[in-house]
Amino acid sequence: MEKLQREVLETSRLSEYFTEKELRAQIGYGAEYWPIAILRELIDNSLDACESAGIHPEIEIEIKDDFITVSDNGTGIPPETVKRSLDYLYRVSDKAYYISPTRGQMGNALKVIYAAPYVHTGSGYVEITACGVNHYIEVCHDRIAGTPKIQYEVTDFVKNGTSVKIAWENSTRLLLEKSDFFTKPPTAKELIRGYTAFNPHATFILNGERFECTNPTWEKWKPNMPTSAYWYNIETLRDLVAGYLQKERSNGNHKKTVREFVSEFRGLSSTSKQKLVAGDFQREYLNIFEKDGDIDKEKLSALLGAMQRESAEPKPKALGIIGKDHFTSWMLAHNASENTIKYIKKEGLDNGLPYVLEIAFAVNNSDDAPRLIITGLNWSPVIGDPPDRTLRDAIQRARIDRHDPVIFIIHISRPRFEFMDRGKTRIEL
């Protein structure tokens, strides 16, 4: 009897990212939630980009039958960032290793938006216009290779800010139509409602309808502000140093000195403090902390201690406080009864990290209005139920039922949240 001579066949790991199972893990929601989750991620990144540039954000969202577009008035995504995002062997993020309060929780949004339309329909394209360049990315299936095939074209295009257009079938039905089912994903307008609650300084435009900012001078911790040494422990600082060293190896970038590294932290920008903190290491490069393929924790711990001694610990209020006035005006605009409005603010430290918790409550003037609960983490609205079991239990104990005509807003700002899943939808407080 003849025997089967089995060959060792290869399957590209690229396919792992372009599957519903993988995207469900990356995004944190089932496929029916992908359009709203991706829309939120794009808005988050636009807000962060505008704030980093010192620009009052104006975010425009256009939703038509077969595409979703998000545009902003920021400085634009650099062409190199787009090119690097097409390499699925590596995760590209400017947030993964830094401990600093930012939005954009996925940290890999571009990779996700290329993959999601393909997984949704078997094909799809994304157009990114920024910095004078139009990037056209189309994904189709290469049956022989057994992988998605990414086609990438670049043309010149003069436009300020950044515009991201995603092909998505039935966008208007999925993002604009209201449903009576509580389990349905929120609409785009409901998402914008959450953003206006947590971002007094930003203006949003949804299919031509404007939601004006209420306080253009409002301040919060900006994404490009120096991070604080007090927000790190030896493990998280080790990861940051290792990330820098890996980038130097792979890209041959400029080697960072210990003194340059120290200068990136809050309160350590002066030459005298850098010399004091870096000590004998100030002219050494970061690879001085390498030891047998790892990071020398003893040396790095000494540096961390010096950085903390020579800098001041940021107070919780430095993160940014939305405030009673804004929440009051927001709730009045959403039909709240003025004499029922309550506001509570708490500041403190949790496992060494500062936090600001703000809660607002009111009764709706209409007895027929359903319960409205909006939860936000670092100025970005949460999709679905509150992300922490403690918050969900508190709502249940308060006996706030779905049909109660109340408005309940919760916002927490913190340098970093401990997420319990890859999709970053559940936290542990």
Residue pairs with C-beta under 8 A, 6 or more apart in sequence:
11 146
12 145
12 146
12 147
13 88
13 89
14 88
14 147
14 148
15 146
15 147
15 148
16 22
17 23
17 26
17 88
17 111
17 115
18 115
18 118
18 119
18 139
18 147
18 148
19 119
20 31
20 119
23 31
23 34
23 112
23 115
23 116
23 119
24 30
24 31
24 423
25 421
25 422
25 423
26 106
26 108
26 111
26 112
26 422
26 423
27 33
27 34
27 37
27 38
27 106
27 112
27 116
27 423
28 37
28 421
28 422
28 423
28 424
28 425
29 37
29 185
29 383
29 384
29 423
29 425
31 119
31 120
32 174
32 185
33 185
33 383
33 384
34 116
34 120
35 68
35 168
35 171
35 174
35 175
35 185
36 174
36 175
36 185
36 186
36 187
36 188
36 191
36 383
37 383
38 68
38 109
38 112
38 113
38 116
38 166
39 61
39 68
39 70
39 175
39 188
39 191
40 191
40 380
40 381
40 383
41 104
41 105
41 106
41 109
41 112
41 113
42 70
42 109
42 113
42 164
43 59
43 61
43 70
43 191
43 195
43 380
44 103
44 104
44 105
44 380
45 103
45 104
45 109
46 57
46 59
46 70
46 71
46 72
46 74
46 162
47 57
47 59
47 72
47 103
47 195
47 199
47 202
47 379
48 102
48 103
48 104
48 223
49 72
49 74
49 75
49 77
49 162
50 56
50 57
50 58
50 59
50 72
50 73
50 74
50 202
51 57
51 220
51 222
51 223
51 224
52 74
52 75
52 222
52 223
52 224
53 74
53 75
54 222
55 73
55 74
55 75
56 201
56 202
56 203
56 213
56 216
57 72
57 73
57 74
57 199
57 201
57 202
57 203
58 72
58 73
58 202
58 203
58 204
58 205
59 70
59 71
59 72
59 202
59 203
59 204
59 205
60 69
60 70
60 71
60 72
60 204
60 205
61 68
61 69
61 70
61 71
61 188
61 192
61 204
61 205
61 206
61 207
62 68
62 69
62 71
62 207
63 69
63 171
63 172
63 175
63 176
63 188
63 206
63 207
64 171
64 172
65 169
65 170
65 171
65 172
66 167
66 168
66 169
66 170
66 171
67 165
67 166
67 167
67 168
67 171
68 165
68 166
68 168
68 171
68 175
69 163
69 164
69 165
69 166
70 163
70 164
71 161
71 162
71 163
71 164
72 161
72 162
72 163
73 160
73 161
74 161
74 162
75 131
75 161
76 130
76 131
76 160
76 161
76 162
77 128
77 130
77 131
77 162
78 130
78 131
79 130
79 131
79 133
79 135
79 154
81 92
81 110
82 110
82 128
82 130
82 133
82 135
84 90
84 92
85 92
85 110
85 111
85 114
86 114
86 137
86 150
86 152
88 111
91 107
91 108
91 111
92 108
92 110
92 111
93 107
93 108
95 102
95 104
95 107
96 107
96 243
97 236
97 239
97 240
97 243
98 227
98 240
99 227
99 228
99 231
99 232
99 236
99 353
99 415
99 416
100 221
100 223
100 225
100 227
100 231
100 415
100 416
101 221
101 319
101 320
101 378
101 413
101 414
101 415
101 416
102 223
102 378
103 378
103 379
103 380
104 380
105 377
105 380
105 419
105 424
106 112
106 423
106 424
110 128
113 126
113 164
113 166
114 126
114 137
114 139
114 150
115 139
115 148
116 124
116 166
117 123
117 124
117 125
117 126
117 139
117 166
117 167
117 168
118 124
118 139
118 140
118 141
118 148
120 168
120 169
121 169
122 141
123 138
123 139
123 140
123 141
124 138
124 139
124 166
124 167
124 168
125 136
125 137
125 138
125 139
125 167
126 135
126 136
126 137
126 138
126 164
126 165
126 166
126 167
127 134
127 135
127 136
127 137
127 163
127 164
127 165
128 134
128 135
128 137
128 162
128 163
128 164
128 165
129 135
129 157
129 159
129 162
129 163
129 164
129 165
130 159
130 161
130 162
130 163
132 156
132 157
132 158
132 159
133 154
133 155
133 156
133 157
134 154
134 155
134 156
134 157
135 152
135 153
135 154
136 151
136 152
136 153
136 154
136 155
137 150
137 151
137 152
138 150
138 151
139 148
139 149
139 150
139 151
140 148
140 149
140 151
141 148
141 149
142 148
142 149
168 174
174 185
175 187
175 188
176 187
176 188
176 189
176 207
177 187
178 187
182 402
185 383
185 384
186 194
186 383
186 384
188 206
189 206
191 381
191 383
192 204
192 206
192 211
193 334
193 374
194 374
194 376
194 381
194 382
195 202
195 204
195 380
195 381
196 202
196 204
196 211
196 214
196 330
197 327
197 330
197 374
197 376
197 381
197 409
197 411
198 322
198 376
198 379
198 380
198 381
198 411
199 213
199 379
200 213
200 214
200 215
200 218
200 322
200 323
200 326
201 213
201 215
201 216
201 217
201 218
202 213
203 210
203 211
203 212
203 213
204 210
204 211
205 211
214 326
214 329
214 330
215 326
218 320
218 322
218 326
219 320
220 319
220 320
220 379
220 413
221 318
221 319
221 320
221 413
225 266
226 264
226 265
226 266
226 267
226 268
226 269
227 264
227 265
227 266
227 415
228 265
228 266
228 267
228 311
228 313
228 314
228 415
229 265
229 266
229 268
229 304
229 307
229 308
229 311
230 308
230 311
230 313
230 314
230 352
231 352
231 353
231 415
231 416
232 240
232 304
233 304
233 352
234 297
234 300
234 301
234 304
237 300
237 304
238 295
238 297
238 300
241 261
241 286
241 289
241 295
241 300
242 295
244 256
244 261
244 286
245 286
245 287
245 290
247 253
248 254
248 255
248 256
248 286
248 287
255 285
255 286
255 287
256 285
256 286
257 282
257 283
257 284
257 285
257 286
258 278
258 281
258 282
258 284
258 285
258 286
258 288
258 303
259 274
259 275
259 278
259 281
259 282
259 283
261 286
262 268
262 273
262 274
262 277
262 278
262 303
262 307
263 269
263 274
265 307
265 311
266 311
266 314
267 273
267 310
267 311
267 312
268 274
268 277
268 307
268 310
268 311
273 310
273 311
274 282
275 282
276 306
276 310
277 303
277 306
277 307
277 310
278 303
279 306
281 288
281 303
288 299
289 295
289 296
289 299
289 300
289 303
290 296
291 299
314 354
315 347
315 354
316 347
316 348
316 349
316 354
316 355
316 356
317 347
317 356
318 354
319 354
319 355
319 356
319 413
319 414
319 415
320 356
320 379
320 413
321 345
321 356
321 358
322 358
322 379
322 411
323 358
324 343
324 345
324 360
327 341
327 343
327 358
327 360
327 409
328 341
328 343
328 360
330 409
331 341
331 360
331 362
331 407
331 409
332 338
332 341
334 364
334 372
334 407
335 364
335 365
335 366
335 369
336 362
336 363
336 364
336 365
336 407
337 362
337 363
337 364
337 365
340 361
340 362
340 363
341 360
341 361
341 362
342 360
342 361
342 362
343 358
343 359
343 360
343 361
344 357
344 358
344 359
344 360
345 356
345 357
345 358
345 359
346 356
346 357
347 354
347 355
347 356
347 357
348 354
348 355
349 355
350 414
350 429
353 414
353 415
353 416
354 414
354 415
355 412
355 413
355 414
356 412
356 413
356 414
357 410
357 411
357 412
358 409
358 410
358 411
358 412
359 408
359 409
359 410
359 411
360 407
360 408
360 409
361 406
361 407
361 408
361 409
362 406
362 407
363 405
363 406
363 407
364 372
364 405
364 406
364 407
366 405
367 405
368 405
369 405
370 402
370 403
370 404
370 405
371 400
371 401
371 402
371 403
371 404
371 405
371 406
371 408
372 406
372 407
372 408
373 386
373 395
373 400
373 408
373 409
373 410
374 381
374 408
374 409
374 410
375 381
375 382
375 385
375 386
375 387
375 391
375 409
375 410
375 411
376 382
376 409
376 410
376 411
376 412
377 387
377 411
377 412
377 413
377 414
377 417
377 427
378 412
378 413
378 414
378 417
379 411
379 413
382 425
383 425
384 425
385 392
386 392
386 395
386 410
387 425
387 426
387 427
388 426
388 427
388 428
388 429
390 429
391 410
391 429
395 408
400 406
400 408
412 429
417 424
417 427
418 427
418 428
419 425
419 426
419 427
420 426
420 427
420 428
